[in-house]
Amino acid sequence: MVKEKIVILGAGESGIGTAILAKKQGFEVFVSDQGAIGDSTKDNFDQLEIDWEENTHTISKMEGANYVMKSPGIPSNVPFMDVLRDLQIPIISEIEFASKYTDATLIGITGSNGKTTTAMLTHHILKSAGFDVGLAGNIGNSFAKEVAEKNHKYYVLEISSFQLDDIINFAPQIGVITNITPDHLDRYDYDFTQYLKSKLRINQNQTKRDFLLFNADDPELKNAIDQIDTEATLHGFGYSSQNMNITYMENDQVVIKTKKQKTMINTMDFTLKGRHNLLNAMAASTVADLLEVSKETIRESLSNFKGAPHRLEQVLKIQKINYINDSKATNINSVYFALESMNSQTVWIVGGVDKGNDYEALYPLVREKVKAIVCLGLDNQKIIESFQPIVDIIVETQSMKEAVLIAHKIAEKSENVLLSPACASFDLFENYEDRGNQFKQAVREL
């Protein structure tokens, strides 16, 4: 019998996980990376007898493949992808491939903001309830690696729009869309409608047995949901709507209404602050309620949840000044939520690689809460031009240490120093984690 063949583009987390799972399933595996592959990854491939190449893509080695798994960081519109399409090889994502080899119940969480916290909180609640549950996708291990090595009965998957772009049959039993705001538009020809459609693909294969949870307070998302044709049960969550199949807030309680029942969960002891985190709690609590987790377990889990690193992470309090790491805030919406949650005057560290930001939505909050801006980036012109009319103190810096030192000098007792960049990190840092870690280190050295 001839082995099926899979070509894997990219030897990052998704590529390695897919290679391991494909090998286990009896595929002939070829990994191709346009850049360099790490020595430990090469050794791993060699031990598993997986063929690989680096610094190039050799088309002749890809001909005759049954699938091409494209890592999410590779844009669909690069010329090389057109060559593969001409060969008529199905191009799939890691989540598509991995879902073929598990019977687990899948909870897929996507959205522009809040998906990491919602995924972590959902996983925390289910684990506390005794579920055999894994956390994968954009967070933790790759989904494929988890399926190859552990194969839990439930998976909470944080899923990006890039991963959804290359699905064919993937269908989570519970899909969650936290919100939709302009982000990564450079990958979608700067067309918000394309980006929105990409997020909605989480629903494209759902059936009448499945659920789609969505933020009913998000007008763009609500309008799009109203227009989709789906057999899945729709369930909104938010502050404003109180219709059938809705989760909302009432007197510090999350109220979950379904056709079967009404569940009320107290959030007074919820560890995370801010209106946006209560939306994340609504989504996670609704998933748990649909899976018949007791409201006592949900409430207790909300009270002992630690939160996601680099997302409104309390670092230290020095001389009664709060230092907060929100490095994962790479777009305007995330920063809006961060500033909204500040309860005193704030020195805001912002900047990096601009992703087409329109800062106007932040003006009311900046006027109210920001006493100074510390720019952190190679090109700060847009930030300076946007905020000079409304912020008296704006300082330019090009290193984290310098930014933290200046912010420390400006801030006074009971005020905040907030790193919430609104931009990508790769002008001065490896990634947002590196940026956040450098912030924490600089604060500790004050």
C-alpha angles and dihedrals in degrees: 000000000000114000119239112244129220127189115206118202111205130022098224127111094298094044095049093047093048091048092053093048094043092051090050089052092054100257125148099241129205120179118198124184125182088209135045121298119221118252094240090052091050090051090050092050092048092051090051091045092241116157115230144171133192137203092022146047115230109202094194090062091055100051115111095024119147092213142011114209107204116202110235094244092066112089116232093227100061112118092244090064090055089057091054092047089053087058086057094230113153109249111212140171127241092253090054092052096043094048090062090066104047135067091198123131105255125214107190118195122190137156140119095269136012098029095115094050092043092049093047093046093047090050090047093052094047093046090050088052091056099256120154091237137159131199116218148137116069088003129056117344124001112268091238093054091049091052091047096049108025113008100196122199091243132031129195105203126194103208129192126208088249091060091048092051091073103043124119108171103000110133126169116211087224119029122189128194109190097189142311123238130152108285136141088012090152086074092052102049088262088290113138091195091060090050091049092051089051092056092047090058086085085079101041097099100030118125135204089278091062136080133222115199118194141174103260091191091065105090096198092049094043091051091049092048090051089059101046121101106223140152091208120106108256118219122180128201129195148100100273113045126070105178130129112301096021137132117211144157123261122169095335091314130114106227115201114193121188133158088265104045152338117247124190121198124186114230099184091112097042106139098216122077132216138057092267092057090054087056088052089049091051091053095046093044091051092052089051092047091052087053089051098249111162118255089235091060091046092050093047091048091052089053097053102035113127100204134227121302115251091018110107087319114177105229108175143324110230121180086347091302115128117224113202126188113209096155092144089067098102099155140049096258093056091049091048090057091046095051091043090058094052110106098191140030113305139206102214121209107202139162148073130126108354116230097199094289123186103200096189093097088063097053098095093049093043091051090050103040114016118086095173141005123219109196115214113188147076092259115034099158097109093050092048093048092046098050106026092093093056107029120062098200120051119161128184121221135168103197133053093232091055092045093052093045092052093044089050091054093050099044121085134200116305091014130115136241105205126189102200105143105185085206142079117269108224099101093073105003141048093239141325091283091057090048092050094045091050089051092052091047092049091050092051089052094055 
